[in-house]
Amino acid sequence: MTGYAAIVLAGGAARRMGGVDKPARAIGGRPMLHRVLAAVADADQRIVVGPSGPVSQGVRTTREEPPGGGPVAATAAGLALLDSGTTTVALLAADLPLLTTAAVAELRRALAAPSAGPADARTAGRPGVLDGQPPALACYVDGDGRRQHLCAVWRFPALRAALDRLAATRGGSLDGAPVRGLLAGVAVRELSWSGSGPPPWFDCDTDEDVRRAEEWTR
């Protein structure tokens, strides 16, 4: 056991796709959800939060409270199932069909790396960015520098504390809470994808996104 777990968020209304079961949409012949689960096949625990069809043996499923309560409520539901020995948690959307095991490993290495270094210096001074303190999470940023909050790896205690803090500011409820609220006051290590292949943080929100992902997988 390494203490590494993965929570895959499979809820959402997929309004820009007409309300379809987005995680079940196939990219390269495989449902997006299954592609994400394959990228974290080396995790000790894998949990899918939200409606889902059949999943691999050993993958646990649950629902957020209330159903449809959003990604933060779903994160809390997934976290509630993790063993006490969990140390790090990959927090991932289910619509990341280009995610790979290598890309998640990069996030895990970035989270474990010492705090001082050139990568940290490039982002010094940005609110919530690593500034001499251990990172609470490592996440990818896209080509425009936008954080991909649901393509990230967290330290388990930091994620638990962030959920508790956010709930306290909202009267104890996480229903509808924004994911960016989890990052308030925490140190973030930002990572640009430098490996070969398409960007692992690419998510599919529209039919055009699906077409682009299909092209990348050919």
Solvent accessible surface area in square Angstrom, and as a share of the most:
residue,aa,sasa,rsa
1,M,181,0.81
2,T,95,0.55
3,G,8,0.08
4,Y,2,0.01
5,A,0,0.00
6,A,0,0.00
7,I,0,0.00
8,V,0,0.00
9,L,14,0.07
10,A,5,0.04
11,G,32,0.31
12,G,77,0.74
13,A,49,0.38
14,A,17,0.13
15,R,202,0.74
16,R,168,0.61
17,M,13,0.06
18,G,71,0.69
19,G,50,0.48
20,V,67,0.38
21,D,82,0.43
22,K,29,0.12
23,P,13,0.08
24,A,54,0.42
25,R,75,0.28
26,A,52,0.40
27,I,0,0.00
28,G,43,0.42
29,G,68,0.66
30,R,107,0.39
31,P,39,0.24
32,M,0,0.00
33,L,8,0.04
34,H,67,0.30
35,R,45,0.16
36,V,0,0.00
37,L,3,0.02
38,A,41,0.32
39,A,4,0.03
40,V,0,0.00
41,A,64,0.50
42,D,79,0.41
43,A,13,0.10
44,D,48,0.25
45,Q,22,0.10
46,R,38,0.14
47,I,0,0.00
48,V,0,0.00
49,V,0,0.00
50,G,3,0.03
51,P,73,0.46
52,S,43,0.28
53,G,48,0.46
54,P,123,0.77
55,V,41,0.23
56,S,58,0.38
57,Q,182,0.81
58,G,63,0.61
59,V,15,0.08
60,R,116,0.42
61,T,72,0.42
62,T,36,0.21
63,R,104,0.38
64,E,6,0.03
65,E,141,0.63
66,P,50,0.32
67,P,90,0.57
68,G,65,0.62
69,G,2,0.02
70,G,24,0.23
71,P,49,0.31
72,V,0,0.00
73,A,5,0.04
74,A,5,0.04
75,T,1,0.01
76,A,21,0.17
77,A,20,0.15
78,G,0,0.00
79,L,6,0.03
80,A,79,0.61
81,L,50,0.25
82,L,20,0.10
83,D,70,0.36
84,S,117,0.75
85,G,53,0.51
86,T,7,0.04
87,T,75,0.43
88,T,29,0.17
89,V,0,0.00
90,A,0,0.00
91,L,1,0.01
92,L,0,0.00
93,A,14,0.11
94,A,3,0.02
95,D,12,0.06
96,L,5,0.03
97,P,1,0.01
98,L,9,0.05
99,L,9,0.05
100,T,64,0.37
101,T,63,0.36
102,A,62,0.48
103,A,0,0.00
104,V,2,0.01
105,A,26,0.20
106,E,60,0.27
107,L,0,0.00
108,R,73,0.27
109,R,141,0.52
110,A,12,0.09
111,L,3,0.02
112,A,79,0.62
113,A,40,0.31
114,P,113,0.71
115,S,27,0.18
116,A,98,0.76
117,G,34,0.33
118,P,107,0.67
119,A,45,0.35
120,D,17,0.09
121,A,73,0.56
122,R,189,0.69
123,T,33,0.19
124,A,63,0.49
125,G,68,0.66
126,R,100,0.36
127,P,118,0.74
128,G,26,0.25
129,V,7,0.04
130,L,2,0.01
131,D,101,0.52
132,G,72,0.69
133,Q,91,0.40
134,P,98,0.62
135,P,2,0.01
136,A,11,0.08
137,L,0,0.00
138,A,0,0.00
139,C,0,0.00
140,Y,0,0.00
141,V,13,0.07
142,D,12,0.06
143,G,78,0.75
144,D,108,0.56
145,G,29,0.28
146,R,145,0.53
147,R,36,0.13
148,Q,35,0.16
149,H,49,0.22
150,L,41,0.21
151,C,1,0.00
152,A,0,0.00
153,V,0,0.00
154,W,2,0.01
155,R,79,0.29
156,F,39,0.16
157,P,90,0.57
158,A,23,0.18
159,L,0,0.00
160,R,83,0.30
161,A,39,0.30
162,A,2,0.01
163,L,1,0.00
164,D,77,0.40
165,R,113,0.41
166,L,21,0.10
167,A,18,0.14
168,A,80,0.62
169,T,108,0.63
170,R,94,0.34
171,G,79,0.76
172,G,58,0.56
173,S,52,0.34
174,L,25,0.12
175,D,65,0.34
176,G,55,0.53
177,A,2,0.02
178,P,48,0.30
179,V,20,0.11
180,R,169,0.62
181,G,19,0.18
182,L,2,0.01
183,L,11,0.06
184,A,70,0.55
185,G,80,0.77
186,V,14,0.08
187,A,4,0.03
188,V,0,0.00
189,R,15,0.06
190,E,23,0.10
191,L,37,0.18
192,S,74,0.47
193,W,56,0.19
194,S,109,0.70
195,G,38,0.37
196,S,107,0.69
197,G,56,0.54
198,P,40,0.25
199,P,26,0.16
200,P,2,0.01
201,W,49,0.17
202,F,15,0.06
203,D,49,0.25
204,C,0,0.00
205,D,39,0.20
206,T,38,0.22
207,D,61,0.32
208,E,87,0.39
209,D,25,0.13
210,V,10,0.06
211,R,132,0.48
212,R,102,0.37
213,A,0,0.00
214,E,48,0.22
215,E,108,0.48
216,W,90,0.32
217,T,43,0.25
218,R,220,0.80
